[in-house]
Amino acid sequence: MVIEFKKVVEHSMFSAKTNLKEEVPPIEFRTDPLTGDMGIVLGDRWRQLKKPDLSQLIAKSLERECPFCPEAIDRITPQFPAEFLPEGRIKVGEAVVFPNARPYMSHSAVAVLSRQHFVDLPQFTEDMLVNGFLASQIYLREVQKYDPEAKYCLVNCNYMPYAGSSQIHPHFQVLAGHFPLRYHKELLEASQRYYAKNGVNYWLDFIAKERELNERYIGTVGDTLWFTSFVPRSWQFDVLTVFQGKESFTALSQRDIEDLCQGLKKVFGYMSDQNFYSFNLCLYSGILGKDYFWTQVRLIQRGTYPPLDVSDCSSVRLLFDTMVILKRPEVVCQELKAYFG
Ligand SMILES: [Zn+2]
């Protein structure tokens, strides 16, 4: 096992009016052992957030008709062509999947999760999430039959405008393409390189190493294992779920998806107690028959910071391609463990 969670600590200096030298916090640089993602831990500068009053935002979102609400969805949203799906749309419980009118991969769909326009984090039910993922899976299985070369699959969720969503109404983006997007490509290729070099699946070693260290391992639900990320992609919160031994999202059982959603409910409980109100989630699928990568889900918190509604994305993140970490994932892990029992 050759996984190393690399940390380098450096010190900056300044001249202060008072003798603060000892109090200057060290700067900790972290490098992800697989992807090389770099992050800077800026001391422990996290803040307890206040949940904003979302009522105005929700009211504003209803000034124009919401295309995902039950009275509009059948009338406004497009349907799949009959040669792809004779029924036009996929329905599982309240979840509905239809083509994305503004596609950004060769197969792009939207999965609306529920009839309810605004779903607050604690209001997400396991059923809502399970139905959304099951409907997404049905769509991607149809894509595999129709266009087998479109094997790079993602399920993405931008929850609330703070996370880049143009709709309040909760939904997933379900995507498949003939080549992977940049970060997905990095995950797949780095995992493949590790397999070629070490003759073993990186994620098998990763799970063993994280469990041994017991610093970021939160817990297990069925065959899903939950961790806080060593190099978080968000200032305060980044959780990774790995489907142990599962290559492709399209091959997951209903039980696997229920395990994921049970875990997500626990994570949402924590997030709600932390006054988090917005997130990005991405499910990165591996490829059937390629045992160097296991399907996984990553979830990060999004939102602005007091007192000036500061954006959580600055030059460091967007132009240096380096993560800023205000809350140590090891601390978040300890807090989350209580929610996993
Ligand atoms: Zn709506």
Residues whose N, C-alpha, C, O or C-beta is under 5 A from the ligand:
A	BS01	ZN	C66 F68 C69 H117 H169
